[in-house]
Amino acid sequence: MSLHDDAALVLKTYEGGGEAGQAELRRTYLDHLDAHPDGMWKACGAGHLTASALVIDPAAGRVLLTLHRKLGMWLQMGGHCEPQDATLAQAALREATEESGIDGLILLAGGPVRLDRHPIPAPCHWHLDVQYAALAPSGATQRISEESLDLRWFAYDEVAGVADASVVRLLEAARAAL
């Protein structure tokens, strides 16, 4: 099965947790994949799917965010799918592991917790992000990557003060899935 096929299957079974707008986004993502055989890749000028994961330490009630080097914003770990990614889940886990430096992350069972579509500068126009939650092992220590200016753990109630609304919605969806 190709990554494109896996993404379509994941999206067909994604329920959205009852959050407003998620069913419409799901349809947008599926329409995009139907119209663009290259819709998984950065080279797709009409936009492309990306995979991300919010790293959570539920025992301590905190999440790990990265201060994104290019955007200067606190975000979850994530990015572009790569040819070696067999599934969206693998892409999200790879990105989370690379950007957090934490080995032993485990994606929360049940698939993605939310979808988020956001504009990006040309030549591409949209990121259609498929968002997962990744559980950090007990005592996890992060290690900054070249993609980040900083990595920091934030208590759940601190996230709204440092991150944008999309990260807050992702945290809410991840906590509901826990």
C-alpha positions as CSV (number, residue, x, y, z in Angstrom):
1,M,0.0,0.0,0.0
2,S,1.4,3.4,-0.9
3,L,1.5,6.3,1.5
4,H,-1.2,8.0,-0.6
5,D,-3.4,5.0,-0.2
6,D,-2.7,4.8,3.6
7,A,-3.6,8.5,3.9
8,A,-6.9,8.0,2.1
9,L,-7.8,5.0,4.3
10,V,-6.9,6.9,7.5
11,L,-9.0,9.8,6.4
12,K,-12.0,7.6,5.4
13,T,-12.1,6.1,8.9
14,Y,-11.3,9.4,10.7
15,E,-14.3,10.5,12.8
16,G,-13.2,13.8,14.1
17,G,-14.3,13.5,17.7
18,G,-17.5,15.4,17.0
19,E,-15.6,18.7,16.7
20,A,-17.2,21.2,14.4
21,G,-15.6,21.5,11.0
22,Q,-13.7,18.3,11.1
23,A,-16.0,16.4,8.8
24,E,-15.7,19.1,6.2
25,L,-11.9,19.1,6.5
26,R,-11.9,15.4,6.1
27,R,-13.8,15.7,2.9
28,T,-11.4,18.5,1.7
29,Y,-8.4,16.2,2.4
30,L,-10.0,13.3,0.6
31,D,-10.9,15.5,-2.4
32,H,-7.4,16.8,-2.5
33,L,-5.9,13.3,-2.6
34,D,-8.4,12.3,-5.3
35,A,-7.4,15.3,-7.4
36,H,-3.6,15.1,-6.8
37,P,-1.7,11.9,-7.0
38,D,1.3,13.8,-5.7
39,G,-0.8,15.3,-2.8
40,M,1.4,13.7,-0.1
41,W,4.5,15.5,-1.3
42,K,6.0,19.0,-0.7
43,A,6.3,19.4,-4.5
44,C,2.5,19.4,-4.9
45,G,1.9,23.1,-5.7
46,A,-1.8,22.9,-4.7
47,G,-0.8,21.9,-1.2
48,H,0.1,18.7,0.5
49,L,-0.7,16.5,3.5
50,T,1.7,16.8,6.5
51,A,1.9,14.7,9.6
52,S,2.4,16.0,13.2
53,A,2.2,14.8,16.7
54,L,1.7,16.6,20.0
55,V,4.1,15.1,22.5
56,I,2.3,14.6,25.8
57,D,3.4,13.6,29.3
58,P,0.0,12.9,30.9
59,A,1.4,11.9,34.3
60,A,2.9,15.4,34.6
61,G,0.1,17.2,32.8
62,R,2.4,18.8,30.2
63,V,3.2,18.9,26.5
64,L,6.4,19.5,24.7
65,L,6.4,22.3,22.1
66,T,9.0,23.4,19.6
67,L,9.8,27.0,18.9
68,H,9.8,26.6,15.1
69,R,13.0,28.1,13.5
70,K,11.3,29.5,10.4
71,L,7.9,30.6,11.9
72,G,9.1,31.7,15.3
73,M,6.0,30.1,16.9
74,W,5.5,27.4,19.6
75,L,4.1,24.4,17.7
76,Q,3.7,20.6,18.0
77,M,6.3,18.5,16.3
78,G,5.6,17.7,12.6
79,G,6.4,18.2,9.0
80,H,6.5,16.8,5.5
81,C,6.1,13.2,4.6
82,E,9.1,11.4,3.2
83,P,9.5,8.6,0.7
84,Q,10.5,6.2,3.4
85,D,7.3,6.8,5.4
86,A,4.9,3.8,4.8
87,T,2.0,5.4,6.7
88,L,0.9,8.8,8.0
89,A,1.3,7.5,11.6
90,Q,4.9,6.5,10.8
91,A,5.5,10.0,9.4
92,A,4.1,11.7,12.5
93,L,6.1,9.5,14.8
94,R,9.3,10.0,12.8
95,E,8.8,13.8,12.9
96,A,8.0,13.8,16.6
97,T,11.1,11.7,17.4
98,E,13.4,13.7,15.2
99,E,12.3,17.1,16.5
100,S,12.0,16.2,20.1
101,G,15.0,13.9,20.4
102,I,12.9,11.6,22.6
103,D,13.2,7.9,21.8
104,G,10.3,5.6,22.8
105,L,7.4,7.9,21.9
106,I,4.2,6.0,21.3
107,L,1.3,7.3,19.3
108,L,-2.0,7.3,21.0
109,A,-4.1,4.4,19.7
110,G,-7.1,5.2,17.5
111,G,-5.4,7.3,14.8
112,P,-5.3,11.0,14.3
113,V,-6.9,13.3,16.9
114,R,-7.6,16.2,14.6
115,L,-7.1,17.8,11.2
116,D,-5.8,21.3,10.6
117,R,-5.6,23.1,7.3
118,H,-3.4,26.2,7.2
119,P,-2.0,28.5,4.5
120,I,1.7,28.5,3.8
121,P,3.8,30.8,1.4
122,A,4.1,30.0,-2.3
123,P,5.1,28.0,-4.2
124,C,2.9,25.7,-2.2
125,H,-0.3,27.1,-0.8
126,W,-1.7,24.7,1.9
127,H,-0.6,22.3,4.6
128,L,-3.3,19.8,5.2
129,D,-2.0,18.5,8.6
130,V,-3.0,15.2,10.0
131,Q,-2.4,15.5,13.8
132,Y,-1.7,12.7,16.2
133,A,-0.8,12.6,19.9
134,A,2.4,10.9,21.1
135,L,2.9,9.8,24.6
136,A,6.4,10.4,26.1
137,P,8.0,7.7,28.2
138,S,8.4,8.4,31.9
139,G,11.4,10.6,32.6
140,A,11.8,11.5,28.9
141,T,14.5,14.1,28.1
142,Q,14.2,16.2,25.0
143,R,17.1,17.1,22.7
144,I,16.8,20.1,20.4
145,S,17.1,19.6,16.6
146,E,18.3,22.1,13.9
147,E,14.6,22.7,13.0
148,S,14.0,24.3,16.4
149,L,15.1,27.4,18.2
150,D,14.0,25.9,21.5
151,L,12.1,23.0,23.0
152,R,10.1,23.4,26.2
153,W,7.6,21.5,28.3
154,F,4.4,23.5,29.1
155,A,1.7,22.6,31.6
156,Y,-1.6,22.1,29.9
157,D,-2.9,25.4,31.2
158,E,0.1,27.3,29.9
159,V,-0.3,26.4,26.3
160,A,-2.9,29.0,25.4
161,G,-0.5,31.7,26.6
162,V,2.3,30.7,24.3
163,A,0.8,28.9,21.3
164,D,-1.9,29.8,18.7
165,A,-5.4,28.5,18.7
166,S,-4.6,25.5,16.4
167,V,-2.2,24.1,19.1
168,V,-4.8,24.7,21.8
169,R,-7.4,22.9,19.8
170,L,-5.0,20.0,19.2
171,L,-4.3,19.8,23.0
172,E,-8.0,19.7,23.7
173,A,-8.5,16.9,21.2
174,A,-5.5,15.0,22.5
175,R,-6.7,15.2,26.1
176,A,-10.2,14.1,25.1
177,A,-8.7,11.1,23.3
178,L,-6.7,10.2,26.4
